[in-house]
Amino acid sequence: LAISIRNYNEYNYCEIIDSIKKAGFKNVFIEWYNENRSLQENVLSYVRKVGLNIIFAHLGYQKCNSLWKKDIEGDKEVERYLYDIDVCSNEGISLIIMHPTFEYENPGRTEIGLRRIKKIINYATEKNVKIAFENIELIEYLEYIINNIESDNLGVCFDVGHCNLFSKGEFNINVFKNKVFAVHLHDNFGKSDEHNLPFDGNINWDKTVSQINDLNYKGYLVLECGYSEFYRNISIDDYYKMAYNRASKIKNLLNNCRKN
Protein backbone atom coordinates (compact mmCIF):
# COMPACT_ATOMS: atom_id res chain seq x y z
CA LEU A 1 0.00 0.00 0.00
CA ALA A 2 1.12 3.57 -0.68
CA ILE A 3 -0.21 7.12 -0.58
CA SER A 4 0.64 10.49 -2.09
CA ILE A 5 2.12 13.49 -0.35
CA ARG A 6 0.19 16.37 -1.92
CA ASN A 7 1.90 19.73 -2.42
CA TYR A 8 -1.13 21.67 -1.21
CA ASN A 9 -0.21 20.58 2.33
CA GLU A 10 2.92 22.74 2.18
CA TYR A 11 2.45 24.41 5.57
CA ASN A 12 2.20 21.19 7.56
CA TYR A 13 4.00 18.62 5.42
CA CYS A 14 5.98 17.23 8.38
CA GLU A 15 2.75 16.61 10.31
CA ILE A 16 1.24 14.98 7.20
CA ILE A 17 4.23 12.69 6.71
CA ASP A 18 4.27 11.74 10.39
CA SER A 19 0.56 10.86 10.23
CA ILE A 20 1.09 8.79 7.09
CA LYS A 21 3.75 6.73 8.84
CA LYS A 22 1.73 6.47 12.04
CA ALA A 23 -1.26 5.12 10.08
CA GLY A 24 0.83 2.19 8.84
CA PHE A 25 1.94 3.27 5.37
CA LYS A 26 5.50 2.34 4.45
CA ASN A 27 5.41 3.74 0.91
CA VAL A 28 4.63 7.15 -0.57
CA PHE A 29 4.95 9.10 -3.77
CA ILE A 30 5.94 12.73 -4.12
CA GLU A 31 4.87 15.50 -6.47
CA TRP A 32 7.78 17.10 -8.37
CA TYR A 33 6.13 20.00 -10.15
CA ASN A 34 8.89 22.70 -10.36
CA GLU A 35 6.62 25.43 -8.99
CA ASN A 36 8.06 25.08 -5.48
CA ARG A 37 11.43 23.37 -5.57
CA SER A 38 12.27 24.18 -1.95
CA LEU A 39 9.06 22.56 -0.68
CA GLN A 40 9.66 19.45 -2.76
CA GLU A 41 13.24 19.16 -1.59
CA ASN A 42 12.09 19.56 2.03
CA VAL A 43 9.41 16.89 1.55
CA LEU A 44 11.96 14.55 -0.02
CA SER A 45 14.40 15.12 2.83
CA TYR A 46 11.79 14.56 5.56
CA VAL A 47 10.41 11.43 3.90
CA ARG A 48 13.95 10.01 3.88
CA LYS A 49 14.45 11.07 7.50
CA VAL A 50 11.39 9.17 8.78
CA GLY A 51 12.24 6.10 6.68
CA LEU A 52 9.37 5.97 4.19
CA ASN A 53 9.99 4.44 0.76
CA ILE A 54 9.41 6.65 -2.31
CA ILE A 55 7.89 4.48 -5.05
CA PHE A 56 7.66 7.17 -7.73
CA ALA A 57 7.60 10.89 -8.43
CA HIS A 58 4.75 12.62 -10.24
CA LEU A 59 6.19 15.27 -12.57
CA GLY A 60 4.57 18.56 -13.51
CA TYR A 61 2.18 18.71 -16.44
CA GLN A 62 0.85 22.26 -16.88
CA LYS A 63 2.98 22.86 -20.02
CA CYS A 64 3.02 19.34 -21.45
CA ASN A 65 0.82 20.31 -24.44
CA SER A 66 3.84 22.17 -25.81
CA LEU A 67 5.53 18.79 -26.41
CA TRP A 68 3.18 18.28 -29.36
CA LYS A 69 3.62 21.73 -30.92
CA LYS A 70 6.19 22.96 -33.44
CA ASP A 71 7.73 25.70 -31.34
CA ILE A 72 10.66 26.26 -29.01
CA GLU A 73 8.50 25.85 -25.90
CA GLY A 74 8.25 22.15 -26.65
CA ASP A 75 12.04 21.84 -26.73
CA LYS A 76 12.27 23.70 -23.42
CA GLU A 77 9.75 21.33 -21.90
CA VAL A 78 11.82 18.34 -23.03
CA GLU A 79 14.89 19.79 -21.30
CA ARG A 80 12.86 20.33 -18.15
CA TYR A 81 11.78 16.68 -18.13
CA LEU A 82 15.35 15.51 -18.75
CA TYR A 83 16.45 17.56 -15.75
CA ASP A 84 13.70 16.00 -13.61
CA ILE A 85 14.80 12.53 -14.72
CA ASP A 86 18.33 13.36 -13.60
CA VAL A 87 17.08 14.47 -10.19
CA CYS A 88 14.95 11.37 -9.72
CA SER A 89 17.71 9.04 -10.88
CA ASN A 90 20.18 10.66 -8.48
CA GLU A 91 17.66 10.27 -5.66
CA GLY A 92 17.11 6.58 -6.41
CA ILE A 93 13.57 7.11 -7.73
CA SER A 94 13.16 4.65 -10.59
CA LEU A 95 9.64 5.50 -11.80
CA ILE A 96 8.10 8.81 -12.83
CA ILE A 97 4.51 9.66 -13.75
CA MET A 98 3.72 12.08 -16.60
CA HIS A 99 0.62 13.46 -18.31
CA PRO A 100 0.43 13.24 -22.12
CA THR A 101 -1.72 16.39 -22.39
CA PHE A 102 -3.18 19.13 -20.19
CA GLU A 103 -6.93 19.54 -19.74
CA TYR A 104 -9.17 19.47 -22.84
CA GLU A 105 -6.94 21.49 -25.17
CA ASN A 106 -6.18 19.27 -28.16
CA PRO A 107 -2.63 20.07 -29.34
CA GLY A 108 -2.70 17.50 -32.17
CA ARG A 109 -1.10 14.05 -32.29
CA THR A 110 2.05 15.02 -34.14
CA GLU A 111 5.28 13.35 -35.19
CA ILE A 112 7.29 16.00 -33.39
CA GLY A 113 5.41 15.12 -30.21
CA LEU A 114 6.30 11.45 -30.59
CA ARG A 115 9.95 12.33 -31.29
CA ARG A 116 10.16 14.45 -28.18
CA ILE A 117 8.54 11.79 -26.01
CA LYS A 118 10.90 9.16 -27.48
CA LYS A 119 13.83 11.39 -26.52
CA ILE A 120 12.52 11.62 -22.96
CA ILE A 121 11.98 7.86 -22.75
CA ASN A 122 15.40 7.06 -24.23
CA TYR A 123 17.08 9.36 -21.72
CA ALA A 124 15.10 7.82 -18.87
CA THR A 125 16.21 4.37 -20.03
CA GLU A 126 19.85 5.47 -19.87
CA LYS A 127 19.22 6.61 -16.30
CA ASN A 128 17.39 3.38 -15.31
CA VAL A 129 14.13 5.26 -14.84
CA LYS A 130 10.74 4.09 -16.13
CA ILE A 131 7.98 6.43 -17.29
CA ALA A 132 4.24 5.84 -16.89
CA PHE A 133 1.82 8.15 -18.73
CA GLU A 134 -1.50 8.76 -17.04
CA ASN A 135 -5.02 8.52 -18.48
CA ILE A 136 -6.52 11.99 -18.33
CA GLU A 137 -9.05 14.04 -20.34
CA LEU A 138 -7.95 13.02 -23.86
CA ILE A 139 -7.48 9.26 -23.54
CA GLU A 140 -6.62 8.95 -27.24
CA TYR A 141 -3.19 10.48 -26.59
CA LEU A 142 -2.30 7.76 -24.13
CA GLU A 143 -3.29 5.10 -26.68
CA TYR A 144 -1.36 6.97 -29.40
CA ILE A 145 1.83 6.95 -27.32
CA ILE A 146 1.52 3.29 -26.30
CA ASN A 147 0.73 2.17 -29.86
CA ASN A 148 3.57 4.12 -31.49
CA ILE A 149 6.52 3.85 -29.12
CA GLU A 150 8.17 0.54 -28.28
CA SER A 151 10.10 0.55 -25.01
CA ASP A 152 10.22 -1.62 -21.92
CA ASN A 153 10.61 1.61 -19.95
CA LEU A 154 7.31 3.05 -21.22
CA GLY A 155 4.08 2.20 -19.48
CA VAL A 156 0.78 3.45 -18.11
CA CYS A 157 -0.46 4.86 -14.84
CA PHE A 158 -4.09 3.76 -14.48
CA ASP A 159 -5.85 6.60 -12.66
CA VAL A 160 -9.25 5.29 -11.60
CA GLY A 161 -10.58 8.70 -10.56
CA HIS A 162 -9.80 10.08 -14.01
CA CYS A 163 -11.31 6.98 -15.59
CA ASN A 164 -14.57 7.66 -13.76
CA LEU A 165 -14.56 11.39 -14.52
CA PHE A 166 -13.32 11.47 -18.12
CA SER A 167 -14.13 7.99 -19.51
CA LYS A 168 -17.28 6.97 -17.60
CA GLY A 169 -15.41 4.11 -15.97
CA GLU A 170 -14.19 2.49 -19.20
CA PHE A 171 -10.54 1.58 -19.86
CA ASN A 172 -9.11 -0.21 -22.89
CA ILE A 173 -7.85 -3.46 -21.37
CA ASN A 174 -6.72 -4.79 -24.77
CA VAL A 175 -4.37 -1.86 -25.38
CA PHE A 176 -3.07 -1.40 -21.84
CA LYS A 177 -2.85 -4.94 -20.48
CA ASN A 178 0.62 -5.74 -19.08
CA LYS A 179 1.65 -2.11 -19.57
CA VAL A 180 0.45 -0.67 -16.25
CA PHE A 181 3.38 0.42 -14.06
CA ALA A 182 1.29 2.23 -11.42
CA VAL A 183 -2.24 2.96 -10.28
CA HIS A 184 -3.81 6.06 -8.75
CA LEU A 185 -6.74 5.20 -6.50
CA HIS A 186 -9.13 7.97 -5.52
CA ASP A 187 -12.84 8.72 -5.81
CA ASN A 188 -15.19 11.39 -7.11
CA PHE A 189 -18.84 11.89 -8.03
CA GLY A 190 -18.20 12.13 -11.79
CA LYS A 191 -18.36 15.92 -11.89
CA SER A 192 -14.89 17.10 -10.78
CA ASP A 193 -11.49 15.64 -9.96
CA GLU A 194 -12.01 15.65 -6.20
CA HIS A 195 -9.39 13.07 -5.17
CA ASN A 196 -11.55 11.80 -2.33
CA LEU A 197 -10.71 8.61 -0.53
CA PRO A 198 -12.04 5.44 -2.17
CA PHE A 199 -15.74 4.87 -1.38
CA ASP A 200 -16.36 8.62 -0.94
CA GLY A 201 -17.78 9.01 -4.45
CA ASN A 202 -19.68 7.02 -7.06
CA ILE A 203 -16.90 4.82 -8.51
CA ASN A 204 -17.87 1.17 -8.91
CA TRP A 205 -14.99 -0.38 -6.97
CA ASP A 206 -15.90 -3.97 -7.81
CA LYS A 207 -15.58 -3.08 -11.49
CA THR A 208 -12.39 -1.12 -10.88
CA VAL A 209 -10.76 -3.99 -8.99
CA SER A 210 -11.73 -6.32 -11.83
CA GLN A 211 -10.09 -3.92 -14.31
CA ILE A 212 -6.88 -3.85 -12.25
CA ASN A 213 -6.89 -7.63 -12.21
CA ASP A 214 -7.58 -7.88 -15.96
CA LEU A 215 -4.74 -5.45 -16.67
CA ASN A 216 -2.44 -7.95 -14.94
CA TYR A 217 -1.18 -5.27 -12.56
CA LYS A 218 0.82 -6.59 -9.60
CA GLY A 219 2.34 -3.43 -8.16
CA TYR A 220 1.62 -1.06 -5.30
CA LEU A 221 -1.96 -0.03 -4.52
CA VAL A 222 -1.53 3.74 -4.39
CA LEU A 223 -3.96 6.29 -2.99
CA GLU A 224 -3.66 9.65 -4.74
CA CYS A 225 -5.45 11.44 -1.93
CA GLY A 226 -4.55 14.11 0.59
CA TYR A 227 -5.96 15.77 3.69
CA SER A 228 -8.26 18.26 1.96
CA GLU A 229 -11.21 20.51 2.86
CA PHE A 230 -13.58 17.59 2.30
CA TYR A 231 -12.18 15.93 5.45
CA ARG A 232 -11.61 18.92 7.73
CA ASN A 233 -14.21 17.57 10.19
CA ILE A 234 -11.71 14.90 11.29
CA SER A 235 -8.10 15.13 12.44
CA ILE A 236 -5.08 14.52 10.23
CA ASP A 237 -4.29 11.32 12.13
CA ASP A 238 -7.85 10.04 11.77
CA TYR A 239 -7.82 10.87 8.05
CA TYR A 240 -4.70 8.81 7.34
CA LYS A 241 -5.95 5.93 9.50
CA MET A 242 -9.11 5.98 7.40
CA ALA A 243 -7.00 6.13 4.23
CA TYR A 244 -5.02 3.06 5.30
CA ASN A 245 -8.23 1.16 6.05
CA ARG A 246 -9.71 2.09 2.67
CA ALA A 247 -6.55 0.97 0.87
CA SER A 248 -6.64 -2.30 2.82
CA LYS A 249 -10.25 -2.80 1.78
CA ILE A 250 -9.28 -2.45 -1.89
CA LYS A 251 -6.41 -4.88 -1.36
CA ASN A 252 -8.87 -7.43 0.05
CA LEU A 253 -11.27 -6.89 -2.86
CA LEU A 254 -8.41 -7.44 -5.31
CA ASN A 255 -7.24 -10.59 -3.52
CA ASN A 256 -10.79 -11.99 -3.61
CA CYS A 257 -11.07 -11.11 -7.31
CA ARG A 258 -7.86 -13.00 -8.06
CA LYS A 259 -9.06 -16.07 -6.16
CA ASN A 260 -12.20 -16.16 -8.28
N, C-alpha and C positions, 0 to 999 in steps of 0.2 A: 504494500500500500504506500501511496505517496500523496503529497498535497503541494499546492503552489504557495509561494510567498509573493503576494500581490504588492506592486509598487505604491498603490494608493494608501497603504498602511505605513507611510514613510515616517510618521512622527512617533510610532510605537513599535518599530520593527523588531526590537529586541524582545519586547513583551510577547509579540506574536510568535516569534521563533521559539521562545521558551514554552509557550502554551502548546505549540505543535509537538514539541518533544515530550512534554508532560502527558499529552493525550495518547501517546504510544507510537506516533509516526517515527520512522527511522529514515525516511527518504523524502526529499523535497525537490521542487524545481524553482529556478529563479527567472525573473524577467530581466532581460538585458537590452534595454530599449534606447540607450544613448541620450535620452533627455536629461537624465540625472545620474551621471557616472559615479559621483561620490556616494550617493545612496546605494547604488548597486554594488559598489566595492565594499561598502560597510556591511551590507547584507551578506555578501559572499564571505567576508571575514568572520562575521558572527556565526554564520552557519557552520563554518569550519571549526570555530572555537567550541561550540556545543556538541560537535561530533555527528551532525546529520550528514547523510549522503546526498550529493547533488546528482540527480539522474539525467537532467538535461537543462539547457537554457533556452528560453523563448526569446528570439530576437525581435527587434522592432520591425514594424510593417507599414508605417504611415506613408512612406514614399516608395513602396515596392512596385506600384504601377509604372514608375519610370523605367523599370527593367525592360518593359515591353516596347518602349518608345524610342524613336530614332533621334535622341538628343543627348547632350553631354551629361544630363542629370542621371541617366541610366548608368553611365560609366562610373559616375561618382558613387552611386548606390552599390555597384559591384565592389568597389574598393572598400566601402564601409563594411560590407558583409565579409570580405576577406580579412579585414582587421578584427572583426568579431570572432571569426573562426580562429585566428591566432590567439586571441585572449582565452577562448574556451579551451583550445588545445593545451595552452600553457598551464591552465588551471586544472587539467585532467578531466574536463567535461567532454565526453565523447559523442554526444548527441545534441543537435540544435533543432529547434522548431522554427519554421518560417511560414509566412503567408504568401500565396502566389499572386494575389491581388488585394486591393484595399476597397472595401465597401462595394457599391454597385456600379462604380465607374468601369466601363469596359474599355481597356486600353488596346485591345486587339491581340489575337494570338499570332505573334510575329516570329520570324526566324531570328531576328536580333535578340528577342527575348529568350528564346531557347539557347542561343549561343552564350548569352550572359549567364544563364542558369547553369549551363554545362561547365562554364569556367568556375563558377562558385563550387559546384559539386566536385570537379577535378581537384581544386585546391583543398577542399575539405578532405578528400581521399588521401592526399599527400600528408595531411596533418592527422590522419586516423580519426577523423570526425565524420559521423553520419548526419544526414539532413532529412528531416521529415516535414513535408509540406502539408498544411492543414486544410481541411474542407471548410470553406467559408461561403460568402454570398454567391460567387460565380463558380459553381462546382466544375464546370466544363474546363476551367484552367487546370485544375488538379488532374483531371483525366488526360488533358493534352500533354502535360509534363510527364506523367507516368507512361503514357503510350509512345512518347517520342524520345525519351532519354533512357539509355540502358546503363545502369550502374548499381552495384551491390550496396553502395553508400546512399542511394536515393530511396526514400520510402514515404510513408503517409502517416500523419497524425490524425486519427479518427476522433473528431470533436463531436460528442453526441448532443451537446447543447446546440451547436450550429446546425447539426443534422435536423434537429427538431424545428429550429427556427427558419432555416433557409431551404430545406429539402423535404419538409413534411415527414421526417422520420425515415426517408429512403436513402440507401447507400448502395453503390454498385459493387456488390460482393465479387462479381466476376472479374472486374478490373483491378480491385484493390486487395484481393485475397493474397495472403503471404507477403504483402508489402507494407503492413502496418507496423511501424516502429514504436508508436506511442498512442495512448488514448488520453483524451480530456473528458472527464466526467463531471457534468454539472447539469442543472435543470433550469427550465424556464416555462412560461405559459404560452409560448408560441408567438409572442408579440414583440419582445425585446430580448436582448442578450444579457439576461439578468445574472447569470453565474450563481444561481442559488445552489444549495446543497441538493444532492439527489433526493427525490421524493418530495421536494418543495416546488412542484411545477406539474406539467401535464405530460411529461415524457413517459412512454410505455417502456418500463425498465425490463420487463420480460422479453420484449422484442429486441431491445438494445443489447441485452446480455446474449441473446441468440445470435445477433449480428456479430458481436465480438468473437463468439465461438466459431461462427462460420468463416470469419476472416482469418482464422487460425492464429489469433494473437495470443501470445504467451507471456507478455511482459508485465510491467508494473500497472496496477490499477490506480490511476492518478486523478485526484480531485483538482479541478481548476476553479477553486472557490476561495473566497477570502472573507474575513470578518467585515461585513458591509452594513449599510443602514438597515437592511432587511432584518438583521439579527440583533439590533441594538438593545432589544428587550432582555437579552441574556448576556452573561459575562463572556469575556474572551475565552477563558478556560472552558466554560460550558459549551461554547460554540465548537471548539476544536475536539472536545470529547464527542459531541454529537457528530461531527465530521468523520471521526474515526469509526464510530458505530455505523454510519451510513456506508462508508467504504467497505466495512466488514460485511455488511448485508449484501452488497453487490458481489463481493467475493464469494459468499455462500451461494447466491443465485447462479453465478457462473460455474461454480463447482457442481451444483446440481444439474445444470444444463449439460455439462460435459459427461456426467454419469449416464444421462438419458440418451 
